[in-house]
């Protein structure tokens, strides 16, 4: 009888291990969800990305810049003269 009990116990342990391994495999296969614009971020320049966000995902635009779009464009207008490309003697 003890031999039969020992075999049943081993079978139970093996079954428990198999179930545990199966549960771990299911957890590994889960993928994280990501927004499409984050996946395509490398193909956009910074202004193209901002225009894309502003037109398609206004909440993401605000979250990305941490400000409203009108505030961003006000700040951009203030710094534009300092960062805008200028024609110099070497360019002409």
The 8 nearest C-alpha neighbors of each residue, nearest first, counted from 0:
[[1, 3, 2, 4, 5, 6, 7, 8],
 [0, 2, 4, 3, 5, 6, 7, 8],
 [1, 3, 5, 0, 4, 6, 7, 8],
 [4, 2, 6, 0, 1, 5, 7, 8],
 [5, 3, 1, 7, 6, 2, 8, 0],
 [4, 6, 8, 2, 3, 7, 1, 9],
 [7, 5, 9, 3, 8, 4, 10, 2],
 [8, 6, 10, 4, 5, 9, 11, 3],
 [7, 9, 5, 11, 6, 10, 4, 12],
 [10, 8, 12, 6, 11, 7, 13, 5],
 [11, 9, 7, 13, 8, 12, 14, 6],
 [10, 12, 8, 14, 9, 13, 7, 15],
 [13, 11, 9, 15, 14, 10, 8, 16],
 [12, 14, 16, 10, 15, 11, 9, 17],
 [15, 13, 11, 17, 16, 12, 10, 18],
 [14, 16, 12, 18, 13, 17, 11, 19],
 [17, 15, 19, 13, 14, 18, 20, 12],
 [16, 18, 14, 20, 19, 15, 21, 13],
 [19, 17, 21, 15, 16, 20, 22, 14],
 [18, 20, 16, 22, 17, 21, 15, 23],
 [19, 21, 23, 17, 22, 18, 16, 24],
 [22, 20, 18, 24, 23, 19, 17, 25],
 [23, 21, 19, 25, 20, 24, 18, 26],
 [22, 24, 20, 26, 25, 21, 27, 19],
 [25, 23, 21, 27, 26, 22, 20, 28],
 [26, 24, 22, 28, 23, 27, 21, 29],
 [25, 27, 23, 24, 28, 29, 22, 21],
 [26, 28, 24, 25, 29, 23, 30, 22],
 [27, 29, 25, 26, 30, 24, 23, 31],
 [30, 28, 27, 26, 31, 25, 24, 32],
 [31, 29, 28, 32, 27, 26, 33, 25],
 [30, 32, 33, 29, 28, 34, 27, 26],
 [31, 33, 30, 34, 35, 29, 38, 37],
 [34, 32, 35, 31, 37, 38, 36, 30],
 [33, 35, 37, 36, 38, 32, 39, 59],
 [34, 36, 38, 37, 33, 39, 40, 32],
 [37, 35, 39, 38, 34, 40, 52, 48],
 [38, 36, 40, 35, 34, 39, 33, 41],
 [37, 39, 35, 36, 40, 34, 33, 41],
 [40, 38, 36, 37, 41, 42, 35, 43],
 [41, 39, 37, 43, 42, 38, 36, 48],
 [42, 40, 43, 39, 44, 38, 37, 48],
 [41, 43, 40, 39, 44, 48, 38, 47],
 [44, 42, 48, 47, 41, 40, 45, 39],
 [43, 45, 47, 46, 48, 42, 41, 40],
 [44, 46, 48, 47, 49, 43, 40, 50],
 [47, 45, 49, 48, 44, 50, 43, 51],
 [48, 46, 50, 44, 49, 43, 45, 51],
 [47, 49, 51, 45, 46, 43, 50, 44],
 [50, 48, 46, 52, 51, 47, 53, 45],
 [51, 49, 53, 47, 52, 48, 54, 46],
 [52, 50, 48, 49, 54, 53, 55, 47],
 [53, 51, 56, 49, 60, 55, 50, 54],
 [52, 54, 57, 50, 51, 60, 56, 55],
 [53, 55, 51, 52, 50, 56, 57, 49],
 [56, 54, 52, 53, 51, 57, 50, 59],
 [55, 57, 52, 59, 58, 53, 54, 60],
 [58, 56, 53, 60, 59, 52, 55, 61],
 [57, 59, 61, 60, 56, 62, 53, 52],
 [60, 58, 62, 56, 61, 57, 63, 52],
 [61, 59, 57, 52, 63, 58, 62, 53],
 [62, 60, 58, 66, 65, 59, 67, 64],
 [61, 63, 59, 65, 60, 64, 58, 66],
 [64, 62, 60, 61, 65, 59, 66, 58],
 [65, 63, 66, 61, 62, 60, 67, 71],
 [64, 66, 62, 61, 63, 67, 60, 59],
 [67, 65, 61, 64, 70, 68, 71, 62],
 [66, 68, 70, 61, 69, 71, 65, 64],
 [67, 69, 71, 70, 72, 66, 61, 60],
 [68, 70, 72, 71, 67, 73, 66, 74],
 [71, 69, 73, 67, 68, 72, 74, 66],
 [70, 72, 68, 74, 69, 73, 75, 67],
 [71, 73, 75, 69, 74, 70, 76, 68],
 [74, 72, 70, 76, 75, 71, 69, 77],
 [75, 73, 77, 71, 72, 76, 70, 78],
 [74, 76, 72, 78, 77, 73, 79, 71],
 [75, 77, 79, 73, 74, 78, 72, 80],
 [78, 76, 74, 75, 79, 73, 80, 81],
 [77, 79, 75, 81, 76, 80, 82, 74],
 [78, 80, 76, 82, 81, 83, 75, 77],
 [81, 79, 83, 78, 82, 77, 76, 84],
 [82, 80, 79, 78, 83, 77, 84, 85],
 [81, 83, 79, 80, 78, 84, 85, 75],
 [84, 82, 79, 80, 81, 85, 78, 86],
 [83, 85, 82, 86, 81, 80, 79, 87],
 [86, 84, 83, 87, 82, 90, 80, 81],
 [85, 87, 90, 84, 88, 91, 89, 83],
 [88, 86, 90, 89, 85, 91, 84, 83],
 [87, 89, 90, 91, 86, 85, 84, 83],
 [88, 90, 87, 91, 86, 85, 84, 83],
 [91, 89, 87, 88, 86, 85, 84, 83],
 [90, 88, 89, 87, 86, 85, 84, 83]]
